[in-house]
Amino acid sequence: MTPTKCEGDGAVGSAEATTETAAIQGFEQAVTDEAAAKSWRSVSDRKIRVGIAGYGVCGFGAAFHFQDHPNVTVAAVADLDPDKCAELAKKCRCETMYPSCEDLIADDSLEAIFVATDAPSHARLAIASLNAGKHVASAVPAVFGSLEDADLLFDAVKASDRKYMMFETSYFHNDLYCMREMYRAGDLGKVIYSEGEYWHYFGTPLDGHEGWRTGLPPQWYPTHATAYYVGVTGGSFTEVSCMGMRSTVEHLQPENNQFGNPFGTEIALFRTSEGGMARMAVSWDTPGEGGERGRIRTEKGTFYGEFQSGKKDATSPAIARPPLPPGVAAGGHGGSHGYLMSEFIEAILLNRKPLVDVAQSLNMTVSGIVAHQSALKDGELMNIPQYTL
């Protein structure tokens, strides 16, 4: 049976990766479909004043192209490092700089905050932003190893009339975007089995604020993988058994990391809310090809990479991601950066729920926290908290 191919970005033009980020996995710049941008239409004439918290080792605060969206003014930025703060301001064409994220959040002229800081501060700064009446976009993960913080963030979003969105990059990978559109259209039926993988080799430590990246439990950073179920179906994981493998990399040994984490690789087997199964892998110590990828097997066929096979109807039209605004690059992580930013801005302008809402964000994140707990108990089957809106 002839498989159905999902369209990629296609066309012409690409953004240059900066020297700082070019060598970091995930920041390879995808080709931007500039022809498709000609069909983009704004949903509003309004401009949103955005503050960006954090530049960091990856130049992350500027990497999602808020500064290039026609409905956005990047009005202020913050970073603890004055030089990085100045560089972030330059990239975002912004004059107002703050020495701390707390000062940024206190700026009453800002309507939205992008939390692009170290992972341990995501939940704290997102909650502070919500409490200050700001919309919030957060880098992944939503919370860092804490089930208590997950409940606090969920309650803060529910108590607010502001939008919260986690920028999980896998949601706008070409393949996952196609999977989600087909699932929503009823073309796939129930997802029987899914797999997600995030391979990022850290042979040497990658710098991060207070060393947060060095030796962190792999399943505390699971969302690039777990998106290959949650991001397709909107569902969740209900229970997990996870096995961990001790790393042979010196700086990943438990005595050399602040988490006392013994594992460089963790492989989790989840039960899904549909009653299916999912295997999600995260690893820091397996050299070779890296990146984020996934696949699903459903009642009506199998989807892997760009192709879906086994459908009764092999004449389905190709599926393309929506056009980006002119001047907004697709960016890194599979060309997802610009799409995530545009989705967040449109959700604010249209006053609708963003694609990666707080429930999906936490269901992707908390499942990994519990998976690590299971790995520490030699694969004990454990229940996972559920978040629903």
N, C-alpha and C positions, 0 to 999 in steps of 0.2 A: 504494500500500500504506500502510495507516495506521501511523504511527510509534508506537513505545512511549515513553511519557513516564516519566522518573525523578522520583521525589518529591523535593521540597526540604525545608527545615526546616518550612515550613508555619506553624504555629500562632501562639501569642500570646507577648508579652513580648519585650523586647530589652534588652541591656546598653547603658548610656550610654557613648559614647566620651569619654575625658578630653579636656580642652581641649588638653593637650600633644600628644596623638596624633591628634586628629580631623582635622587638616589634612595628615597624612602618609598618602600612598597606601598602601592595604592595611589601615589600621586602622579603616575603616568597620565598625561593629558589626552583625553579622548578627542576624536574628531567631532567638531560641532557642525550640525546641519544648518548652515547659514541660509540655504534655500528655503527650508521649512520656516525659519524665523520670519520670512516675509508675510506669512499667513497669520502670525500672532496678533491678537487683539487684546488690549487691556480691558479688564472688567470694571475699571474705575479710573477717574481722573485724580484720585487722592494719592498723596505721597505719605508714606509711613516713615516716621523718624526712628531709626534703629540705632541701638548701641551695641558694640561688639566687645565682648569680654574675652581677651586672650589672643595672643599671637603664637607664642611658643616655638618649639623646635621645628614644627611642621608648617609654620606660617598659616595655621588653620583658620584664624579669624577672617582672613581675606580670601580664602580658597573657595568659598561658596558664592562669591560674586554678588553679594548684597549691593555693593557699590555700583554695579552695572545695571541694576533693575530700574526701569523707568518709573516705577511706583515707590521707590525707596530713596531716602536720603540717609546715608550713614552720618549721623550727627555727632557721635562721640565714640571713643574707643578707650580701652584700658588694658594695661599689662603691668605686672609688678616690676619688670625690667624696663627702665626708661628708654633705652635704645630700641628695644623691641616695640614698645608703645609708639615711639616716633615712626618706626618703619611701618607698623600697622596703619597709623594715621595717614602716612604717605600713600600706601597702597589703596586705601579707602577714600582718598581725596577729602580728608576730614581734618579740621583744625582743633577740635576740642579733645583733649586727652586727660585721662584720670589715672592717678597712681595706683588705684585699687578698683576691684570689681564692685565693692560695696559703694564707693563714691559714684561709680557709673550708674548703678541701680537707683541711687538716690536722686538722679537727675530727672526732675518732673517733666522735662520737655520731651523725654523719650517715650515712645509707645511700645516698643518691643526690644528685647534683649536676645542676642545670640550668645549662648554660653559655650565658648570654645576653649575652655581652660582644661587643666589636668582632670582626669576622670574622678578622683576622690572628691572634688569640689562641685561636681555637676548638680547633685541633688540639692545641696545647701544653697547654691546660687540661684537655681531654678525656683526654689521655694521662696527665697527672698525677693526675687523678681515678681513672682505671682502676688506675693503679699503687698508689693509696692504698686500693684495695678498694671503690671506690664505683661504683654504677650511674651512667651518664651519658646525659643528654639534651642535645643541642647544637642551637643555632640554625644556620641555613644560612649559608654552605656548610660542609661538613665540614672542608675544608682550604682554604687561601687561596693559590692560585697555585703550589703546591709539590707536585711528584710525589714527592719524598723524604718529605715529611710524610705523604702519603697512605699510603705503605708503612709508615711508623712507626706511624700510627694503626691500620692494619689488623693489624699484628703485635701491638700492645698489646691489642686486643680479643680476638684469638685466644688470647693468653697468659693472659687473665683469665677468670674464671667470672662476670663481671658483664655486665649488659646495656648495649648502646650503641644509641641511636636518634637520628637526625637529624630535627628537626622541619620537614620539608618540607611547607609548607602546601597545596600543590596536591593532595597525596594525599587530602585530605578535602574538596576541592571537590565539590559535588554531582555534576557531570558525570564527573569522574575516578573518584569512588567507584563510580558506576554502571558505567563502562567496566571497571574492575577486577573487579567482581563478575560481570559477563557473561563476561569473558575467562576467569576461573577456572571458570565453569560450562560452558565450551565453546560458548557461544552466539555467539562472534565468529570463532572460528578464528584463523588467523595474521593478525597485523597487517602489512598490505602497506606502508602509508604512514602516518606520523603527523606532526603539526605541534605545536609548542609555542612560545609567545610570552610574553616578559616585557618590557612597555613601561613604563618609569618615567622620566619627563622630569625632568631636573635642570637647569632653566634657571638656577637659583642653587644653590650648594653646599648639601647637607644636612649639618649638623654631625655629626661622628663623631670618635671618639678618634683623635688624631694625624692627622686628615684622611684616614682610610682609605677613605672613600667617594668622595672627589673624584678623578675621572679613572680609577678602577680599570677594567681591561679588562672589557668587558661579559661575556664568556664565562667570567670568573673567578667570576661570580655567576649560574650558569646553571640552578639546580635547579628554579626555578619553572616553567621551560620544559621541561627534559629529563625532568621527572616525567611528562609526557604520553606518554612511551613506557615508561620504566623503572617508573614507578608503576602502569602498567596491566598490564604483562606480567611484571615482575620480571627482564626481560632487560637487555641492555647495548648499548653502541655499540662497534663494532670498529675503524672507521676514519672519518676526517673530512677534508673540505675546507671551509675557512671563508674568507669574504671579509669584510673590514672596511672601513668607510667613515669617513673623517676627519671629525671633528666641527667644526661652525662655532661652537659655544658656547665662549666665551673660556676659562673655567676648566677646560674639558676638553681644551685643547690640550696636546701632549706636554711643552712647556716649562713648563707650569703645574701638572703633577701629578707626584707622586713616583715614578710607575711608568714615566714616559717613554712612556705609552700614547697612540698617535695616534688611536685609534678611539672614536667615540661609539656606533656601532652595529656589531654583528657577526652575520652570518647564516651558520649552519653547516649543511652537508649531511652527514648521518651514514649509514653502513651499520649496520644493526642485527644483533643476534645471531640473529635469525630469518631473516636474508637480505633483509629489507626495507629501506626508506629512511625517513629522518626529517629534517625541516627544523626547526631550532631557532633562534629569533631572540631576541636580547637588545639593548636599546637604551636609552641615557640621553638622547638629544638629538632625539627626535621628539615634538613637542608634539601635544596632542590626547588622545583617549581612552587611558587607561593600563590597567595590570592584567596579570593572568596568565590565559591561556586556551589551549585546545588542541583538537585534533580527530584522529580516526583513521579510516582506511579499512581494512576487513578483508575476509577471504574471504567473509563473510556479510552485510556491510552497512557503512554509514557512520555514525559517531557524531560529532555536533557540537552543542555546547551541551547542552540538556536532552533532545534527541530523537535516537533511533536509527532509521534507516530501512533498508529493503532486506532485513529479516529474512523468512525463510519463515514463521515463526510470529509474528504480530503481536499475540498475546494474552498475551505475557509479563507477569507481575505487575509493578507499580511497585516500584522499589527505593528504600528509605529508609536513611539512615545510622542506626547504632545509637543508642539513647537515651543521653543524657548524665545523669550523676548530678544529682539535684535541687540547684539552686543553682549549678551550673556553667554558665556562659554559653558559647555557641558561639564568640563573639568575632570577631576580625577575619580578614582574608585569606580571604574566602569562607566565613566561619563555621567555620574549621578549628581554631582554637586549642584550644578545649576538647576536641575529639576527639583531637588529637595527644597532649595531656597525659594523657587518660584511657587511651589505648592504651599509653603508656609505663608508667603505674602498673599496669595490668592485666598487662602482660608480666612485670613484677617479681613481682607477687603469685602469678601462675600458673607462674612459672619457665619461660616460653616465649620464643621469638624474637620481638622486636618487629617491627611491620609494616615500618618503614623501618630495616632492619638495616645494619650497617656496609658490607656488600658493595654493596647498592643505593645507600647514601649516597655511596660513593666512585665507583661507576659513573656516577652523575648528575653528580658534581662534577669528576672527573678528565677526563671527556670534554670539558668546557668549557676546562680548562687546555690540553689539546692543541689544541683548536679555535683558541684565541688564538695558539698557536705557528704554526699553519697560516696564520692571517690575516697574521701578520708575514712569512710567506714567500709572500705573494700567492696563497694558496689551495692550496698544496702538499698532496697527499694524504698523511695521516699515520696510523700505527697508534696505537691507544689501549690502554693497559694494562687488563687484565681482573682483576676481583676476584670470587671465588666462595667461598662457605662450604660 
